[in-house]
C-alpha cells in the first residue's frame, strides 16, 4: 500500500513539474516576469527575482501563488522586500533609502534558502549588485579585533 501511494505521489509531483516548467534564459526583464505571478495559470510557473537571480518558485505555490503570504514577491524583483522582510509595498520614501547592512544580511539568508529550494532560470537584466553587496556600507577602516 505504501509503495502504491508513493508512486501516485511521485507521478503527481512529476506532472506538477512538467506543467510549471519554463525554459531558462540568460536574462529576464522585470516586465517579462510580471505574467508569471501565479494568477493567470494556477499550475504554471511562478517567477520571482531576488539579488539579480530569477527563480521558478512553483514548488512554493501555496506561499507565492494567489492568496499566499508571499504573493507580493511573485512576478517581480522582490529583492528589497525580502531584504527588509516586508510583505507590503514599500512607500516611495522607503524605496529611496539604501539597504542597511542588516537588511543585506537578511537578504543573504533568503538567498541561501531560495538557491537551495528553487530552480534558477536566469538573471535579472539591469540588476545592480552593489545595492545588495555585503561589502557596501562597511567601513574600510574597520578592523576585526581578533586579528
HUQUIVEN-V85122 format. One record per pair of residues at least 24 apart in sequence whose C-alpha atoms are under 10 Angstrom apart, sorted by the first residue. I is the first residue (numbers start at 0). J is the second residue. D is the distance in Angstrom with one decimal. If there is no record, write none. Layout:
i=I j=J d=D
i=I j=J d=D
This chain:
i=12 j=58 d=9.4
i=14 j=42 d=9.7
i=15 j=42 d=7.0
i=15 j=43 d=8.3
i=15 j=44 d=9.6
i=15 j=57 d=8.7
i=15 j=58 d=8.6
i=16 j=42 d=9.1
i=16 j=43 d=8.8
i=16 j=44 d=8.8
i=16 j=57 d=8.3
i=16 j=58 d=8.3
i=17 j=42 d=9.5
i=17 j=43 d=8.8
i=17 j=44 d=9.6
i=18 j=42 d=6.1
i=18 j=43 d=5.5
i=18 j=44 d=7.5
i=18 j=57 d=9.7
i=19 j=43 d=4.0
i=19 j=44 d=4.1
i=19 j=45 d=7.6
i=19 j=55 d=8.3
i=19 j=56 d=9.2
i=19 j=57 d=6.4
i=19 j=58 d=8.8
i=20 j=44 d=6.1
i=20 j=45 d=9.5
i=20 j=55 d=8.2
i=20 j=57 d=8.8
i=20 j=118 d=9.8
i=20 j=120 d=9.8
i=21 j=45 d=9.2
i=21 j=46 d=9.3
i=21 j=55 d=7.9
i=21 j=120 d=7.7
i=22 j=120 d=7.3
i=22 j=121 d=9.4
i=23 j=53 d=9.2
i=23 j=54 d=9.6
i=23 j=55 d=9.4
i=23 j=118 d=9.3
i=23 j=119 d=7.8
i=23 j=120 d=4.2
i=23 j=121 d=5.8
i=23 j=122 d=9.4
i=24 j=53 d=9.6
i=24 j=119 d=9.7
i=24 j=120 d=6.3
i=24 j=121 d=5.3
i=24 j=122 d=8.0
i=25 j=52 d=10.0
i=25 j=53 d=9.7
i=25 j=120 d=7.8
i=25 j=121 d=4.9
i=25 j=122 d=6.0
i=25 j=123 d=8.6
i=25 j=124 d=8.8
i=26 j=51 d=9.6
i=26 j=52 d=9.0
i=26 j=53 d=8.5
i=26 j=120 d=8.8
i=26 j=121 d=5.5
i=26 j=122 d=4.8
i=26 j=123 d=5.6
i=26 j=124 d=5.3
i=26 j=125 d=9.0
i=27 j=51 d=9.8
i=27 j=52 d=9.1
i=27 j=53 d=7.5
i=27 j=120 d=8.9
i=27 j=121 d=6.7
i=27 j=122 d=6.1
i=27 j=123 d=5.0
i=27 j=124 d=5.6
i=27 j=125 d=9.2
i=28 j=53 d=9.8
i=28 j=75 d=9.1
i=28 j=76 d=9.4
i=28 j=122 d=8.7
i=28 j=123 d=6.0
i=28 j=124 d=5.3
i=28 j=125 d=7.9
i=28 j=126 d=9.5
i=29 j=53 d=9.9
i=29 j=74 d=7.8
i=29 j=75 d=5.9
i=29 j=76 d=6.7
i=29 j=123 d=7.2
i=29 j=124 d=7.8
i=29 j=125 d=9.3
i=29 j=126 d=9.9
i=30 j=74 d=8.5
i=30 j=75 d=7.9
i=30 j=76 d=9.9
i=31 j=74 d=8.2
i=31 j=75 d=8.8
i=31 j=123 d=9.9
i=32 j=73 d=8.2
i=32 j=74 d=4.6
i=32 j=75 d=5.6
i=32 j=76 d=8.3
i=32 j=123 d=9.3
i=33 j=73 d=7.8
i=33 j=74 d=4.2
i=33 j=75 d=5.9
i=33 j=76 d=9.4
i=34 j=73 d=9.3
i=34 j=74 d=6.3
i=34 j=75 d=9.2
i=35 j=64 d=9.7
i=35 j=73 d=7.1
i=35 j=74 d=5.0
i=35 j=75 d=8.6
i=36 j=60 d=10.0
i=36 j=63 d=7.8
i=36 j=64 d=6.9
i=36 j=65 d=7.8
i=36 j=70 d=7.5
i=36 j=71 d=8.6
i=36 j=72 d=8.2
i=36 j=73 d=4.6
i=36 j=74 d=4.1
i=36 j=75 d=7.7
i=37 j=63 d=7.3
i=37 j=64 d=4.8
i=37 j=65 d=6.0
i=37 j=66 d=9.7
i=37 j=67 d=10.0
i=37 j=70 d=8.2
i=37 j=73 d=7.2
i=37 j=74 d=7.8
i=38 j=63 d=9.9
i=38 j=64 d=6.8
i=38 j=65 d=5.6
i=38 j=66 d=9.3
i=38 j=70 d=9.4
i=38 j=73 d=9.4
i=38 j=74 d=9.6
i=39 j=64 d=10.0
i=39 j=65 d=9.3
i=40 j=64 d=9.7
i=41 j=65 d=8.3
i=44 j=74 d=9.8
i=45 j=70 d=9.7
i=45 j=72 d=9.9
i=45 j=73 d=6.4
i=45 j=74 d=6.8
i=45 j=75 d=10.0
i=46 j=72 d=8.8
i=46 j=73 d=5.9
i=46 j=74 d=5.3
i=46 j=75 d=7.4
i=46 j=76 d=9.3
i=46 j=118 d=9.9
i=46 j=119 d=9.5
i=46 j=120 d=8.6
i=47 j=71 d=9.7
i=47 j=72 d=6.3
i=47 j=73 d=5.0
i=47 j=74 d=5.3
i=47 j=75 d=5.5
i=47 j=76 d=6.2
i=47 j=77 d=6.7
i=47 j=78 d=9.2
i=47 j=119 d=9.7
i=47 j=120 d=9.8
i=47 j=123 d=9.6
i=48 j=72 d=8.1
i=48 j=73 d=8.1
i=48 j=74 d=7.8
i=48 j=75 d=6.0
i=48 j=76 d=4.4
i=48 j=77 d=5.8
i=48 j=78 d=6.9
i=48 j=119 d=9.4
i=48 j=120 d=9.7
i=48 j=121 d=9.1
i=48 j=122 d=7.8
i=48 j=123 d=6.6
i=48 j=126 d=9.8
i=49 j=75 d=8.7
i=49 j=76 d=5.8
i=49 j=77 d=5.5
i=49 j=78 d=4.5
i=49 j=79 d=8.3
i=49 j=80 d=9.3
i=49 j=81 d=7.8
i=49 j=82 d=9.3
i=49 j=106 d=8.4
i=49 j=109 d=8.8
i=49 j=110 d=7.4
i=49 j=113 d=8.8
i=49 j=122 d=9.1
i=49 j=123 d=8.3
i=49 j=126 d=9.5
i=50 j=76 d=8.2
i=50 j=77 d=8.2
i=50 j=78 d=5.5
i=50 j=79 d=8.7
i=50 j=81 d=9.5
i=50 j=82 d=9.4
i=50 j=103 d=9.8
i=50 j=106 d=7.9
i=50 j=107 d=8.7
i=50 j=109 d=9.7
i=50 j=110 d=7.6
i=50 j=122 d=9.0
i=50 j=123 d=8.4
i=50 j=126 d=7.7
i=50 j=127 d=8.6
i=50 j=128 d=7.0
i=50 j=129 d=9.9
i=50 j=130 d=8.9
i=50 j=131 d=6.9
i=50 j=132 d=9.1
i=51 j=76 d=8.2
i=51 j=77 d=9.8
i=51 j=78 d=8.0
i=51 j=121 d=8.7
i=51 j=122 d=5.6
i=51 j=123 d=4.9
i=51 j=124 d=7.7
i=51 j=125 d=8.4
i=51 j=126 d=5.4
i=51 j=127 d=7.6
i=51 j=128 d=7.0
i=51 j=131 d=9.4
i=52 j=76 d=9.0
i=52 j=78 d=9.5
i=52 j=110 d=9.3
i=52 j=113 d=9.9
i=52 j=114 d=9.3
i=52 j=119 d=6.8
i=52 j=120 d=7.8
i=52 j=121 d=6.0
i=52 j=122 d=4.4
i=52 j=123 d=5.7
i=52 j=124 d=9.2
i=52 j=126 d=8.9
i=53 j=77 d=10.0
i=53 j=117 d=9.7
i=53 j=118 d=8.5
i=53 j=119 d=5.7
i=53 j=120 d=5.6
i=53 j=121 d=5.2
i=53 j=122 d=5.3
i=53 j=123 d=6.2
i=53 j=124 d=9.8
i=54 j=113 d=7.7
i=54 j=114 d=8.2
i=54 j=116 d=9.6
i=54 j=117 d=6.2
i=54 j=118 d=5.6
i=54 j=119 d=4.5
i=54 j=120 d=5.6
i=54 j=121 d=7.4
i=54 j=122 d=8.8
i=54 j=123 d=9.9
i=55 j=113 d=9.7
i=55 j=116 d=9.8
i=55 j=117 d=6.2
i=55 j=118 d=5.6
i=55 j=119 d=6.5
i=55 j=120 d=6.5
i=55 j=121 d=9.5
i=56 j=113 d=8.4
i=56 j=116 d=8.3
i=56 j=117 d=5.6
i=56 j=118 d=7.3
i=56 j=119 d=9.0
i=57 j=117 d=8.1
i=57 j=118 d=9.3
i=58 j=116 d=8.4
i=58 j=117 d=7.3
i=58 j=118 d=9.5
i=59 j=116 d=9.0
i=59 j=117 d=8.6
i=75 j=123 d=9.7
i=76 j=123 d=8.0
i=76 j=126 d=9.3
i=78 j=103 d=9.6
i=78 j=106 d=7.3
i=78 j=109 d=9.5
i=78 j=110 d=9.5
i=78 j=130 d=9.7
i=78 j=131 d=8.4
i=79 j=103 d=9.0
i=79 j=106 d=8.2
i=79 j=130 d=9.5
i=79 j=131 d=8.8
i=80 j=106 d=9.0
i=81 j=105 d=7.5
i=81 j=106 d=5.9
i=81 j=107 d=9.5
i=81 j=108 d=9.5
i=81 j=109 d=7.0
i=81 j=110 d=9.2
i=82 j=106 d=4.3
i=82 j=107 d=8.0
i=82 j=108 d=8.9
i=82 j=109 d=7.9
i=82 j=110 d=9.7
i=82 j=131 d=8.7
i=84 j=109 d=9.5
i=97 j=130 d=7.2
i=97 j=131 d=9.0
i=97 j=136 d=9.5
i=98 j=130 d=7.1
i=98 j=131 d=7.1
i=98 j=132 d=9.6
i=98 j=135 d=9.3
i=98 j=136 d=9.0
i=99 j=130 d=9.7
i=99 j=131 d=9.0
i=99 j=133 d=9.5
i=99 j=135 d=8.9
i=99 j=136 d=7.4
i=99 j=137 d=9.9
i=100 j=131 d=8.7
i=100 j=132 d=8.9
i=100 j=133 d=6.7
i=100 j=134 d=8.7
i=100 j=135 d=7.7
i=100 j=136 d=6.5
i=100 j=137 d=7.7
i=101 j=133 d=9.2
i=102 j=131 d=8.6
i=102 j=133 d=9.6
i=103 j=130 d=8.7
i=103 j=131 d=5.6
i=103 j=132 d=7.0
i=103 j=133 d=6.2
i=103 j=134 d=9.6
i=103 j=135 d=9.1
i=103 j=136 d=9.9
i=104 j=131 d=8.8
i=104 j=132 d=9.2
i=104 j=133 d=7.1
i=106 j=131 d=7.9
i=106 j=132 d=9.9
i=106 j=133 d=9.8
i=107 j=131 d=8.7
i=107 j=132 d=9.3
i=107 j=133 d=8.5
